[in-house]
Amino acid sequence: MNKLDRLVRHSIDLDFPERMIDDKREHSQEDKKFIQKVNETIELVDGHYKMGLPFKTERVRLPDNQQYALQRFKGLERKLRNNPKFHTDYQKFMADILEKGYAGSCRITKWVSNSREVLEAIPKEERAKEIKDLKLEYDCLPVERALGTSWSVESDTIGFQINIENRPATRRGILSIISSVYDPIGLAAPFILPARILLQDLCRRGIGWDAKIREDDRKKWQRWLSDLPKLENVSAQRCYKPADFGEVKVCEIHHFSDASEYGYGVASYIRFVNEDGRIHCAFLMGKARVAPLKKITIPRQELTAAAVAVGMNRMLEKEPDINNEKWKYINTKSNPADDASRGLTVDKFLQNKRWLQGPDFLWKPESEWPTQEGISGALSNKDPEVKREVSVYSTVLVEQAFAVEKILLRYSNLTKLKKIVGWFLLAKKNFLDRCRKENKTMKATTKTLRRRVVKKQSHLLH
């Protein structure tokens, strides 16, 4: 198996080591001391941040490096004197950074904003290239790339810009195109899952990276590929809270998880309630992953999806002030994570607003949420996750064990047992040889006695 195969298989089975440890990297004691030192000494002075040097000890005696600095300065002076071009370039560079103010502080340029008022306040030369020549009064703001995603500045939404490269219908080509769809927060996770399922199926069957795939697989891939450009119609608001929402009184994060035989998924939403009781929900993050190559039960996949949801909660809860965790059951019809565990075609994905907006009940007061259905505690004996209670009945017949059985039961060391059995077999051989020898002697004696008796009887007859 080559390295690429191993990497793909590892990515598929990533969530199934069933580890009981938290992978969060903790700070060392030295890291904590450094952070404390920064927090205690950092201050803003004349537009610059200043902080104490993070020495390990309080009393530090620095070496005298005046002589070294003087040597460096003299070396630069000689180079400037001996190289006229370097001297000219150096002067020009220093004059340029002094004129632009770079030598005093870091100046931020290439500004982009969805607020026209903010852009009006920024000098034209410091705006982004695409905005410099726009008439802000009536021109539409452009589409920008922000952290690898497509940001429509005019509508302040994030989405996709799809550029399909020509790739062969092989495992390598399929993987290349799937990987080119950059979706860090899982906006299109339900649509991407079917392509990943196809790729996993090819991997399971051991199809070569550049081998021709079957006709039915090729048709599946072509259907998905033809739907891919429609992904540009998918978008979500960049800002979680509407501008006119007012003061937030309640902030909650809701995670939904689900699993099927094809995969498992998680969807997370933030829910706001303002002082007037108005409710707004926004998509936070989603994940859709294929089931592992080694078949496991649906309940176990459900637990894995729940564990992924917990991991997402730990990451997201550091930002807003959210309520304590509560676990609740939700049926499939109301669960948006069902889309991530089974996958959707792009048309169904565009028609179904549940994935990006959350289930309908989240937009209602909690009193109108679905009631918790009673869950029976009894489990079917056919459930593969239920450990069956096995009763074993045995009858013990008490009888005298043979010598060999006694020896086998007495010694647990194999080497010692071999020696004992060897001696036992040697003794058996000697005993049998002795018996045979005595038997021969006895037979010979019997013959001799018989001859004598016959001879005696014959003598008497005469």
C-alpha positions in Angstrom: 0.0 0.0 0.0 1.5 3.3 -1.0 1.7 6.5 1.1 -1.3 8.2 -0.6 -3.5 5.1 0.0 -2.5 5.1 3.7 -3.3 8.8 4.1 -6.7 8.4 2.5 -7.6 5.4 4.7 -6.3 7.3 7.8 -8.5 10.3 7.0 -11.6 8.0 6.6 -11.0 6.2 9.9 -9.8 9.4 11.8 -12.6 9.5 14.3 -12.5 5.8 15.3 -9.5 5.1 17.5 -12.1 5.5 20.3 -9.6 7.4 22.4 -10.5 8.5 25.9 -8.1 11.4 26.0 -8.5 15.0 25.1 -6.1 16.0 22.3 -6.0 19.6 23.5 -2.4 20.7 23.8 -1.7 22.2 27.2 0.8 24.9 28.0 4.0 23.9 29.8 5.1 25.7 33.0 7.5 27.8 30.9 4.7 28.8 28.5 2.5 29.8 31.5 5.4 32.0 32.9 5.9 33.6 29.5 2.2 34.5 29.2 2.1 35.8 32.7 5.2 38.0 32.0 3.5 39.4 28.8 0.3 40.2 30.6 2.0 41.9 33.4 4.4 44.1 31.3 2.7 44.9 28.0 1.6 48.5 27.4 0.9 50.8 24.5 3.5 53.7 24.2 3.3 56.2 21.4 1.5 53.8 19.1 3.8 50.9 19.8 3.4 47.9 22.1 6.1 47.4 24.6 6.7 44.5 26.9 9.4 43.1 29.1 11.7 40.5 27.8 10.7 37.0 28.8 13.8 36.0 30.8 13.6 32.8 32.9 15.1 34.5 35.9 14.4 38.0 37.3 18.1 38.9 37.7 19.8 38.7 34.3 23.3 39.9 33.5 23.5 40.6 29.8 26.9 40.4 28.0 28.5 43.6 26.8 27.9 43.5 23.0 28.9 47.1 22.3 32.1 45.9 20.5 30.1 43.4 18.4 27.6 46.1 17.3 30.4 48.5 16.5 32.1 45.9 14.2 28.8 45.3 12.4 28.3 49.0 11.9 31.9 49.4 10.5 31.3 46.5 8.2 28.2 48.1 6.8 30.0 51.4 6.4 32.8 49.8 4.4 30.3 48.0 2.1 28.5 51.3 1.5 31.7 53.0 0.6 33.0 50.3 -1.7 29.7 49.5 -3.5 28.1 52.6 -5.0 25.0 50.8 -6.3 24.4 49.2 -2.9 24.8 52.7 -1.3 22.2 54.2 -3.7 19.7 51.4 -3.2 20.1 51.6 0.6 19.5 55.3 0.6 16.4 55.0 -1.6 15.0 52.1 0.6 15.5 54.0 3.9 14.0 57.2 2.4 11.0 55.3 1.2 10.1 53.6 4.5 10.6 56.9 6.4 8.4 58.8 3.9 5.6 56.1 4.2 5.9 56.0 8.0 6.9 52.4 8.1 9.8 53.1 10.3 7.5 54.5 13.0 4.7 52.0 13.1 3.0 49.3 11.1 0.6 50.8 8.6 -2.4 48.7 7.5 -3.4 49.1 3.8 -5.5 47.3 1.2 -8.7 48.0 3.2 -12.0 46.2 2.3 -15.3 46.7 4.1 -18.9 46.0 3.4 -19.7 49.4 4.9 -19.5 52.3 2.4 -19.2 54.8 5.2 -16.0 53.0 6.4 -14.6 53.0 2.9 -15.3 56.7 2.4 -13.2 57.4 5.5 -10.2 55.5 4.2 -7.8 57.3 1.8 -8.2 56.0 -1.7 -4.6 54.9 -2.0 -4.9 52.7 1.1 -8.0 50.8 -0.2 -7.8 47.4 -1.9 -7.0 47.4 -5.6 -10.4 46.3 -6.6 -12.1 49.1 -4.7 -9.8 52.1 -5.4 -11.5 53.0 -8.7 -15.1 52.3 -7.7 -17.7 55.0 -7.4 -18.9 54.1 -3.9 -22.2 56.0 -4.4 -23.6 53.6 -7.0 -21.0 50.9 -8.0 -21.4 47.4 -6.6 -18.7 46.2 -4.2 -16.7 43.2 -5.5 -16.3 39.6 -4.5 -13.1 39.0 -2.5 -11.2 36.0 -1.3 -11.1 35.9 2.5 -9.2 33.1 4.3 -9.7 30.9 1.3 -13.4 31.4 1.0 -15.4 33.6 -1.4 -16.7 36.8 0.3 -19.4 38.8 -1.6 -18.7 42.3 -0.1 -21.9 43.8 -1.4 -24.2 41.3 0.3 -21.8 40.5 3.1 -22.2 36.7 2.4 -19.6 33.9 2.1 -20.0 31.3 -0.6 -18.1 29.4 -3.3 -16.3 30.2 -6.6 -16.0 26.9 -8.5 -13.3 26.4 -11.1 -13.4 22.8 -12.4 -10.1 21.6 -13.8 -9.9 18.8 -16.4 -9.1 15.6 -14.5 -9.6 12.0 -15.5 -12.3 9.9 -14.0 -9.9 7.9 -11.8 -9.4 7.8 -8.0 -6.6 10.3 -8.3 -8.7 12.7 -10.5 -11.7 12.4 -8.2 -9.7 13.1 -5.1 -8.1 16.1 -6.7 -11.4 17.7 -7.6 -13.0 16.9 -4.2 -10.0 18.5 -2.4 -10.3 21.6 -4.6 -13.6 22.5 -3.0 -12.4 24.5 0.0 -15.1 24.4 2.6 -13.6 25.0 6.0 -16.8 25.4 8.0 -18.9 22.8 6.2 -21.4 25.0 4.3 -21.7 22.4 1.6 -20.9 19.3 3.6 -24.1 17.3 2.7 -23.5 17.8 -1.1 -19.8 16.8 -0.9 -20.5 13.6 1.1 -21.8 11.5 -1.9 -18.5 12.1 -3.8 -16.5 11.1 -0.7 -18.7 7.9 -0.4 -17.8 7.1 -4.1 -14.1 7.6 -3.4 -14.3 5.4 -0.3 -16.0 2.7 -2.3 -13.2 2.7 -4.9 -10.7 2.6 -2.1 -12.5 -0.4 -0.4 -12.4 -2.3 -3.7 -8.7 -1.7 -4.2 -9.1 0.2 -7.5 -5.7 1.7 -8.5 -5.1 5.4 -8.4 -4.9 5.7 -12.2 -7.1 2.7 -13.1 -10.2 3.1 -15.2 -13.4 3.0 -13.0 -16.6 1.0 -13.8 -19.2 2.6 -16.0 -21.8 2.9 -13.2 -19.2 4.6 -11.0 -18.3 6.9 -13.9 -22.0 7.9 -14.3 -22.3 8.7 -10.6 -19.2 10.8 -10.7 -20.3 12.7 -13.9 -23.7 13.5 -12.3 -22.0 14.9 -9.2 -19.4 16.8 -11.3 -22.1 18.4 -13.4 -23.9 19.6 -10.3 -20.8 21.1 -8.8 -21.0 24.6 -10.5 -24.5 25.0 -8.9 -22.6 25.2 -5.5 -22.0 28.9 -6.4 -25.7 29.5 -5.5 -25.0 28.5 -1.9 -24.2 31.3 0.5 -24.5 32.3 4.2 -24.4 35.6 6.0 -20.9 36.4 7.3 -22.3 38.1 10.4 -24.2 35.8 12.8 -26.4 38.6 14.2 -28.5 40.9 12.0 -27.5 44.6 12.2 -31.0 45.7 13.6 -31.3 42.9 16.1 -30.6 45.0 19.2 -29.3 43.8 22.5 -28.9 40.0 22.9 -30.4 38.6 26.1 -30.0 34.9 25.4 -27.2 33.2 23.4 -27.2 29.5 22.9 -25.3 27.0 20.7 -27.2 23.9 19.5 -25.4 20.9 18.1 -27.1 18.1 16.1 -25.5 14.8 15.3 -26.7 11.7 13.3 -25.3 8.6 11.7 -26.3 6.2 9.0 -24.7 3.2 7.2 -23.1 5.7 4.7 -21.6 8.3 7.1 -22.1 10.5 10.1 -22.4 14.2 10.6 -22.7 17.2 12.9 -24.4 20.6 12.5 -24.0 23.5 14.9 -26.1 26.7 15.1 -26.1 29.8 17.3 -29.4 31.1 18.6 -30.0 34.6 19.8 -33.0 36.0 21.6 -33.2 39.8 22.1 -35.0 41.9 24.7 -38.2 41.9 22.6 -38.3 38.1 22.3 -37.2 38.2 18.7 -35.3 35.0 17.7 -32.5 34.6 15.1 -30.5 31.5 14.3 -27.3 31.2 12.2 -25.2 28.4 10.9 -21.9 28.0 12.8 -20.2 24.9 11.5 -21.0 21.5 10.0 -19.2 18.2 9.3 -20.0 15.2 7.2 -17.8 12.2 7.2 -17.9 8.8 5.5 -18.3 5.7 7.7 -15.1 3.9 8.5 -13.7 1.3 6.1 -14.1 -1.4 8.8 -17.9 -1.9 9.3 -19.2 -0.9 12.7 -22.7 -0.7 14.1 -25.0 2.3 13.6 -25.2 2.9 17.4 -21.4 3.1 17.6 -21.4 5.6 14.7 -24.0 7.6 16.6 -21.8 7.8 19.6 -18.9 8.9 17.4 -21.0 11.6 15.9 -22.0 12.7 19.4 -18.3 12.8 20.4 -17.5 15.0 17.4 -20.4 17.3 18.4 -18.8 17.6 21.9 -15.5 18.4 20.4 -17.0 21.2 18.3 -18.8 22.5 21.4 -15.5 22.7 23.4 -14.0 24.7 20.5 -17.0 27.1 20.0 -17.9 27.7 23.7 -14.8 29.8 24.2 -16.3 32.6 22.1 -19.8 33.4 23.4 -21.3 33.0 26.9 -23.5 30.0 26.4 -25.7 27.9 28.7 -24.8 24.6 30.2 -24.9 21.4 28.1 -28.2 19.5 27.8 -28.7 16.3 25.8 -32.0 15.8 24.1 -33.4 13.3 21.5 -34.7 14.6 18.2 -36.4 12.7 15.4 -34.9 12.4 11.9 -37.4 14.7 10.3 -36.3 17.6 12.5 -32.6 16.8 12.6 -30.4 18.7 10.2 -27.5 16.4 10.8 -29.4 13.7 8.9 -28.5 15.6 5.8 -24.8 15.3 6.7 -25.0 11.6 7.4 -26.7 10.6 4.2 -25.8 13.3 1.7 -27.9 15.4 -0.7 -27.9 16.2 -4.4 -27.2 19.9 -5.1 -30.9 20.5 -6.1 -32.3 19.0 -2.9 -29.6 20.9 -0.9 -30.6 24.2 -2.5 -34.3 23.5 -1.8 -33.8 22.4 1.7 -33.0 25.4 3.9 -32.7 23.4 7.1 -29.0 22.8 6.8 -28.0 26.5 6.7 -30.8 28.0 8.8 -31.4 25.3 11.3 -34.6 23.4 12.1 -37.8 25.3 12.2 -38.4 24.8 15.9 -35.2 26.7 16.9 -36.9 29.8 15.5 -39.7 29.4 18.0 -39.9 29.9 21.8 -38.7 26.9 23.7 -42.2 26.2 24.9 -43.1 25.3 21.3 -40.2 22.9 20.8 -40.9 19.2 20.2 -41.6 17.2 23.4 -39.2 14.5 24.4 -40.6 11.2 23.4 -40.5 8.4 25.9 -37.6 6.0 25.2 -38.1 2.5 26.3 -35.3 1.1 28.5 -35.7 -2.4 27.1 -33.3 -3.3 24.4 -33.8 -6.1 21.8 -31.6 -9.1 22.2 -30.9 -8.8 18.4 -29.1 -5.4 19.0 -25.5 -6.1 18.1 -24.3 -3.6 20.7 -26.0 -5.5 23.5 -23.7 -8.0 25.3 -25.6 -11.2 25.6 -25.6 -13.0 29.0 -24.4 -16.5 28.4 -25.0 -19.3 30.9 -22.7 -22.3 30.8 -23.7 -25.5 32.5 -21.2 -28.4 33.0 -21.2 -31.8 34.6 -18.1 -32.8 36.4 -17.4 -36.5 36.5 -15.0 -37.3 39.4 -12.7 -40.1 38.5 -9.0 -40.9 39.0 -6.9 -39.0 36.5 -4.2 -40.7 34.5 -0.6 -40.1 35.4 0.0 -38.1 32.2 -3.0 -35.8 32.9 -1.6 -35.2 36.4 1.8 -34.2 34.9 0.2 -31.8 32.4 -1.9 -30.1 35.1 1.0 -29.8 37.5 3.5 -28.0 35.4 2.9 -24.6 33.7 6.4 -24.1 32.2 6.6 -25.7 28.7 10.3 -26.4 28.8 10.1 -28.1 32.2 7.1 -30.0 31.1 9.0 -31.3 28.0 11.8 -32.6 30.2 9.4 -34.3 32.6 7.4 -35.9 29.7 10.8 -37.0 28.2 11.8 -38.7 31.4 8.4 -40.2 31.7 8.6 -41.7 28.1 12.1 -42.9 28.8 10.9 -44.7 31.9 8.0 -46.1 30.0 10.4 -47.5 27.3 12.7 -49.0 29.9 9.7 -50.6 31.7 8.4 -52.1 28.5 11.8 -53.4 27.6 12.2 -55.0 31.0 8.7 -56.5 30.7 9.5 -58.0 27.3 12.8 -59.4 28.5 11.1 -61.0 31.6 8.4 -62.3 29.3 10.9 -63.9 27.0 12.7 -65.5 30.0 9.4 -66.7 31.4 8.5 -68.2 28.0 11.8 -69.9 27.8 11.4 -71.3 31.3 7.9 -72.6 30.5 9.2 -74.3 27.4 12.0 -76.0 29.4 9.6 -77.2 32.0 7.2 -78.5 29.4 10.0 -80.5 27.7 11.0 -81.9 31.1 7.4 -82.9 31.9 6.9 -84.5 28.5 10.2 -86.4 28.8 9.3 -87.6 32.3 5.9 -88.8 31.2 7.5 -90.6 28.2 10.0 -92.3 30.5 7.3 -93.5 32.8 5.3 -95.0 29.9 8.2 -97.1 28.8 
